[in-house]
Amino acid sequence: MDRWQAMRVFVKVAETESFAEAGRQLHMSPPAVTRAVHTLEEQIGVRLLTRTTRSVKLTEAGSRYLDDCRRILADIADAEASAAGIHANPTGTLIVTGSVMFGQMYALPILLEYLDRYPAVTGRSLFVDRVVNIVEEGIDVAIRIGHLPDSGLSAIRVGSVRRVICGAPSYFDTYGMPRKPGDLAHHRIIAATAAWASPEWRFGQDGKTSVTVRPRLLCNTNEAAIAAAEQGWGLTRVLSYQIGPALLEGRLQAVLTEHEEKPVPIHVVHAEGRRAPAKVRTFVDLAVERLRANRLFN
């Protein structure tokens, strides 16, 4: 019996606290289970289990070894699943989520390219401005903007975006350009209610500088706030990806860039880790490649 199979037997004995029950679950005879554990103990030179007529208990060394065995066996299973996933053909329905604007502008083109590449996959997008629980809602892949909480999800960083204050050249021709955050008190401010949580806008890498702003125009979508800014009515604050094309084309201009907060990270997130099915692994690979190549995020 090879080492990893002996580890598997040992783990089952430790979990069931019984050689006989471990044998039943592994479809092995009790003597074979006993031999496997005994051989393992001889190979590593330490007793792993304390046996009595009524019970089987872990020794101190056995308890530590049990944790290591579980980790090693999980790594083996992950490696096998990964190898199988690489060679499997992507099939089924792939569900991708992200925020509304990011999804429409950047995630959707990647999803369309993916569907052209893999005809056996059906795509579904869920672009909403809320944090989706991808496990409870059955989502395959999420593109998240912001700092991630600790979780068991797999996350790959693909870039970052900035919080940007911007306006149209025509606005600056009429009202001038703010040179420091305090100057915003004398400018027309446009805010999107979806992102409007506080009258204070924070500045600086440490976020400790704050300025109270009083919007004269509140819009229910980011798109409307950006449209009003493009028409030269006032200044708005959005994430840089939302106005990437407008900045490149000169329709909008960023100001107070030297006072910006730290960039906000972008991650591609999924739940299954290395055991992810082929449809998830291949989409994640494509999304990571495309997003990292986008100069607006890197």
N, C-alpha and C positions, 0 to 999 in steps of 0.2 A: 504494500500500500504506500502511495507516495505521500510526501509530507503534507501537502495542502489538504488531501483527503483525511489524513489523520487529525489535522486541525479541525476540520469540519465535524468529525466524530466527537472530538473533545468538547467543542462548543455545544453540541447537542446534549451530551451527557451533563455538562455544567448547567445548561438551561433547564433540563428536565429533572436533574438531581437523581437520575436513575439510569443504570446501564441497560436494563431491560426495556424501558420506555424509549430510550435513544435508539436501541436496535429496532424496535417496532416502527418508529418514525422514519428511520433510514433504510428499512428493509434489510437489516443485517442481523445475524445471530448474536446473542449476548456474548459468546466467547470471542467472536470477531471484534466486537466493540471493545471488550476488555483488552485484547491483544493490541488494538490500535492505540489505545491510551497508554498502555504499558510501554510500547515501542517508542511513543513520543516522549515519555518521561525518561527513558534510557538515553535517547538521542540528545536531550537537552540537559540531562544530569540533575534533575530536581523533581521532587514529588509535586504533582499538580492537584491531586484529589486525595481526600481522606475518606476511606471506605469503612463503613460499619455494616452490620447485618441489616440495618433499617434505613440507612441514609448514605448519601454521597455529598460531601461538602468540599468546596474549594479551599486549598491552602492559600496563604498570603501570596506566594509566588504564582499559584494557579490563577488567582484573581487578576493579577497584573497581566499574566500571559493571555487570559481570556480576552481582555480588551485589545491586545495586540492581534490576536487571531481574528477577531471580528473585523478589525480594520483591514488586515491583509486579505481576508476572504471577500470583503466588500470591494477592495481595489481590483481583485481578480475578476469579480463579476462585472465591474465597471469596464474593465479592459475588454472583456469578451463582448459586452453589449456595444461598446464603442466600435470594435472591429466589425461586428455584424451590421451596425448602423451605417458605417461608411460604405459598405458594399450593397446595402439594400436600396431598392428603388423607392423614392419618395412617393407615397400615395396618401389618400384620405383628404380630410378637410383641415386646412391650416388657418388658425384664427390669430390675427395680429392686432394689438391695441397700441394706442398712443394718444397724445393730446390732439385736439381737432386740427389746429393749424399745422402742427408738425406732421401729423399723419397725412393730411392732404398734400402738403408740399413736398415731403421727403420720403415718408414710409410707403405711400401708395405707389410711386414709381418703382420702388424696389420690389414690392409685391407683384406688380404687373410683369416686371422682368422675370421674376421667379416663376410665375405661372406659365409664361411663354417657354421657359426652359424645362419645366416639369409638367407635361400635359395631364398626368394622372392625378394631380393635386387640384383640389378646389379651394379657392381662397375666400376668406371672410374678414372684413375689417371692422373694428370697433374703435372709432375715434371719438373720444369723450374727454371733457375737461374735468376728470376726477381720477383718483387713484383706484385702479381696478385690482381686485384681488384675483390674481391670475389662477390660483389653485381652485378657489371656490367657484369662479365663473367659467372655468374650463378654457382658459386662454393658453395658447401655445407659446407666443412670444410677445413681450411688451418692450416698447422703447420708452424709457423713463428719463425725464429731465429733472434733475435735482439730486440732492444727497440721499443715498439709500439707507434705510434702517438695516440693522443686522437681521439676517434671515437665512433660511436654508436654500434660497434661490441662487442660481448661477447668474452672474452679471459680468459683462465684458464692457469696459469703458471704450467709447468710440470717439470722444471729443468733448467739447464744452461750448457753452454759449454765455453771453454777457447780458446783463441788464443795461439797456441803452436808452438814453434820452435823445430824441431826434425831432427834427422839424424840416419843413421844406425850405429851399433856398429863398423862395418868395417871402416866407415868414421872416426870415432873418434880415432880408432887405428892408422890411417895414419896421420890425420891432427890435432889431439888433440881436446879438448873440450873447447868451449868458457866459460869463467867464469863471464864475464860482457858484457852488450850490445855492448860496444865499440869494443870488440874483433871480432865482426862479419865482420868488415872491412877486416880481414885477412882470411876469409873463403869463400868457394864456396857457392853461394846463388842460389837457384832454386825458381822461382816464377811462379804462374799460372796467365796468362793474365786476366782471368775472375775476379780475385780478385786484380789485380795489378792497383792501383789507384794513388799511390804515392811512391817515392823512400825512404820515411821516415817510419820506423817502430817505433811505440810508445811503451813505457814501463812504468811500475809503476801503482799503483792503481789510480792515478790521471791522468795518460796518458801524463804527462808533459815532460817526458824524451823521446827524439827521437834520432834515429840513422839513418843516410843515408846509404842505402845498394845499391849495384850495381849488380844485378843478372847476372850471366854468362850463365844462361839457363832460357829461358822463355817458358812455356808450355801453350797450349791453354785450358787445362783442369786441374782441381785439381788432378784427377786420375793420369795423366801423371807426374805431379810434385811429387806426393807421390811415384810413381813407381821409378822415378829417385833417390829419396832419399833412398828408400829401397835397391837400388842397390849400395849404398855407394858413389854416385857421389858428393853429396853436402847436404846442409841444406835447408829446406823449412819451411814456416810458414803457418799453416792451422788451422782450427777449430778442437778441440780435438775429436769430434765425428767422423771426417773423418778418423782418424787413431786409433780409439779405439781398434779394434782387433789387429792391428800391435803393439801397445804398450803392450797389454796384452801378446802377443806371443813373445815379445822381438825383433821383426824385426826392430822396430824403438825405439828410446829413446828420451824423451823430455829433453831439456836443458834450462837454464836460467829461470826455473820455479818461482824462488823467485822474478823475475822482471816482471812477467806477469801483464797485465791490468786486470781490473775487469771482472768477467765472464759475458757472454752474455746470456740473458734469452731466454728460449724456451716457446712458448705459443701454445695452441690449440685454434683456433679462428673460430667462426661462426657468422652468421648475425642475426638469428631469436630470440636469447635470450630464454626465457622460453617457447615461442610459437613455438619453433623448432619442425618439424615433428619427428615422432618416429625414422626414419632412421638416422637423425642427432643426436638426443639425445643419442641413443644407441651406435653409433659409437664414439661420444665424450667421453662417459663414459668408453668405452673399451680403447681408445687411451690414455686417462689420466691415467688409471690404469697401462697400460703397460709401458708408458714412465716414469712415476714416479718410477716404480720398476726397471728401468734400471740404474745400478750403474755408467754407463758412464756419466749420466746427473745429478746425485744427490750424 
